[in-house]
Amino acid sequence: MKLPLFQIDVFTDTLFSGNPAAVCPLDAWLDDATLQAIAAENNLAETAFFVRRAAGAPGTAGPKDAAGRAGGVPEASFDLRWFTPNQEVDLCGHATVASAYVLFNLLGHPMRSVTFHSRSGPLGVTEENGLFSMRFPRWDPSPCAAPDGLVGALGRKPSEILKHRDFVAVYDSEADVRALRPDFGVLARIDALGVVATARGESCDFVSRFFAPGAGVPEDPATGSTHCELIPYWSKRLGKKSMRALQVSARGGEFLCADLGNAVDIAGKAVLYLEGTVVV
């Protein structure tokens, strides 16, 4: 069996930066073991797989998508799943953008909008002038105590610890976030998908880094889903609804963010790196 495979650099307009995601469109779902094996072989933070939904299939209850649709399934919507090298995850931003990029620019999708149905509900993506905007869930992180080993593994004490899906470590400066040299062995044992380090930015509204060694991703270069947590926090702290954020990993990533009240909008650019074929 031969399957198309694409690799897209996301949250960047420059090749060899941002976050690379593999995208594998399917005619029908393969078994989970094969999907996981393909993701492990790709050895990227995420591999996305999608399958077109039949017209008229029952919709997934949830908020309106980015095009304002609610209920039912619009024509040409897709089921979308994401895999790290060692597990399936419930939400991934950069591989969602990568999937929309493949549909819009390489597979002849007739519109510049799409609805993906996922474990996290319906996710709308639109594209205008090369900017991909995602309507994602809003996650308000709550203050919490640091779990055993977290502060030591990060190497610097944060000013605040919060949690929703991930632990969020807030630092006093961008320099503090850039200087972190985490102990990934210890972080891999933390009971969360990952740990976000964040601070107010010097040339932007806020910066972040994301570590998820327990999911097979020691440091993710540019992470969309963490902004479901970061946007509400920084919107409230800065008193702003629209913000620009940078992920200050080695590859870097840029995000245009908006707090929509009951959801967040995460936008960025993407570039094609690779087109190929998987033989399984």
QUIDAKA-V228383 format. One record per helix or strand. SS is the DSSP state (2 for helix, 1 for strand). FROM is the first residue (numbers start at 1). TO is the last residue. Records with the same first field share a line. If there is no record, write none. Layout:
SS->FROM-TO / FROM-TO
This chain:
1->2-10 / 19-26 / 46-52 / 78-83 / 88-89 / 113-118 / 121-128 / 131-137 / 142-143 / 160-163 / 167-170 / 195-200 / 206-212 / 217-220 / 242-247 / 253-259 / 263-268 / 270-279
2->32-42 / 94-105 / 150-154 / 174-179 / 184-187 / 213-215 / 227-238
